[in-house]
């Protein structure tokens, strides 16, 4: 249960920083870059409608975070 909550929180955090990761991928530390690349690969495997929904909720609606 606690592990699932941590994983969900991690996923939400990654989604909130989506634009930042996209713009700054080259500056990320190796372990963060690996995680972010996995995130981007996962997006490619999703249905376009799902990606659009996530983008509306996290990519478009949030300010760019540091």
Residue frames as qw, qx, qy, qz and C-alpha x, y, z in Angstrom:
[[0.000, 0.885, 0.465, 0.000, 0.00, 0.00, 0.00],
 [0.277, -0.833, 0.109, 0.466, 2.73, 2.48, 0.97],
 [0.446, -0.167, 0.604, 0.639, 4.79, 1.49, -2.08],
 [0.268, 0.603, 0.657, 0.364, 1.81, 2.15, -4.36],
 [0.098, -0.949, -0.243, 0.173, 1.34, 5.57, -2.79],
 [0.385, -0.628, 0.349, 0.580, 5.02, 6.41, -3.34],
 [0.409, 0.123, 0.695, 0.578, 4.86, 5.24, -6.94],
 [0.147, 0.803, 0.551, 0.171, 1.74, 7.31, -7.56],
 [0.222, -0.911, -0.021, 0.348, 3.36, 10.36, -6.00],
 [0.447, -0.360, 0.526, 0.627, 6.48, 9.83, -8.12],
 [0.347, 0.435, 0.692, 0.461, 4.34, 9.59, -11.28],
 [0.010, 0.927, 0.375, -0.011, 2.48, 12.79, -10.42],
 [0.355, -0.766, 0.199, 0.497, 5.75, 14.56, -9.70],
 [0.446, -0.061, 0.634, 0.629, 7.17, 13.46, -13.05],
 [0.231, 0.673, 0.626, 0.319, 4.04, 14.65, -14.83],
 [0.148, -0.941, -0.196, 0.234, 4.20, 18.03, -13.08],
 [0.312, -0.693, 0.392, 0.517, 7.78, 18.50, -14.29],
 [0.747, 0.404, 0.494, 0.184, 7.09, 17.22, -17.81],
 [0.394, 0.907, 0.037, 0.147, 7.86, 20.52, -19.58],
 [0.290, -0.847, 0.442, 0.053, 10.98, 21.09, -17.50],
 [0.723, -0.202, 0.628, 0.206, 12.31, 17.63, -18.34],
 [0.682, 0.600, 0.376, 0.183, 11.54, 18.11, -22.00],
 [0.234, 0.957, -0.081, 0.154, 13.38, 21.43, -22.14],
 [0.180, -0.813, 0.531, -0.156, 16.33, 20.48, -19.94],
 [0.999, -0.026, -0.014, -0.046, 16.97, 16.79, -20.64],
 [0.696, 0.486, -0.332, 0.411, 20.66, 17.40, -21.36],
 [0.022, -0.631, 0.445, -0.635, 21.27, 19.04, -17.97],
 [0.834, -0.415, 0.023, -0.362, 19.73, 16.28, -15.87],
 [0.310, -0.525, 0.787, -0.095, 21.82, 13.99, -13.72],
 [0.263, 0.194, -0.892, -0.314, 22.19, 10.49, -15.12],
 [0.025, 0.228, 0.939, -0.256, 19.80, 8.73, -12.73],
 [0.340, 0.533, 0.349, -0.691, 17.10, 11.37, -13.31],
 [0.344, 0.453, -0.501, -0.653, 17.64, 11.25, -17.07],
 [0.113, 0.020, -0.984, -0.140, 17.13, 7.47, -17.09],
 [0.162, 0.434, 0.764, -0.449, 13.85, 7.86, -15.23],
 [0.326, 0.597, 0.043, -0.732, 12.69, 10.66, -17.53],
 [0.255, 0.322, -0.737, -0.536, 13.56, 8.69, -20.66],
 [0.004, 0.204, 0.976, -0.077, 11.47, 5.83, -19.31],
 [0.244, 0.557, 0.468, -0.641, 8.63, 8.31, -18.79],
 [0.335, 0.535, -0.307, -0.712, 8.86, 9.54, -22.40],
 [0.166, 0.126, -0.930, -0.304, 8.97, 5.96, -23.73],
 [0.120, 0.355, 0.866, -0.332, 5.87, 5.16, -21.68],
 [0.327, 0.566, 0.160, -0.740, 4.03, 8.12, -23.19],
 [0.288, 0.377, -0.648, -0.596, 4.78, 6.77, -26.66],
 [0.104, -0.072, -0.990, -0.060, 3.12, 3.47, -25.74],
 [0.220, 0.424, 0.633, -0.609, -0.09, 5.13, -24.58],
 [0.303, 0.657, 0.640, 0.257, -3.14, 5.89, -26.68],
 [0.226, 0.353, 0.110, 0.901, -3.14, 9.44, -28.09],
 [0.412, -0.699, -0.326, -0.484, -6.31, 10.26, -26.15],
 [0.752, -0.546, -0.261, 0.263, -4.63, 9.29, -22.89],
 [0.558, -0.025, -0.013, 0.830, -1.55, 11.38, -23.65],
 [0.016, -0.539, -0.256, -0.802, -3.76, 14.34, -24.60],
 [0.578, -0.716, -0.337, -0.199, -5.65, 14.03, -21.32],
 [0.730, -0.414, -0.153, 0.523, -2.43, 13.96, -19.33],
 [0.398, 0.222, 0.130, 0.880, -1.04, 16.88, -21.33],
 [0.223, -0.687, -0.299, -0.624, -4.14, 18.97, -20.65],
 [0.687, -0.683, -0.246, -0.030, -3.94, 18.18, -16.98],
 [0.729, -0.523, 0.065, 0.437, -0.19, 18.42, -16.36],
 [0.583, 0.097, 0.291, 0.753, 1.71, 19.81, -19.36],
 [0.102, 0.587, 0.352, 0.722, -0.50, 22.67, -20.47],
 [0.415, -0.804, -0.334, -0.265, -2.16, 23.69, -17.21],
 [0.686, -0.620, -0.078, 0.373, 0.95, 24.01, -15.04],
 [0.113, 0.947, -0.294, -0.055, 3.59, 26.67, -15.09],
 [0.741, 0.398, -0.465, 0.276, 7.09, 25.56, -15.94],
 [0.721, -0.691, 0.046, 0.033, 8.74, 24.40, -12.74],
 [0.018, -0.834, 0.550, 0.032, 12.38, 24.78, -11.90]]
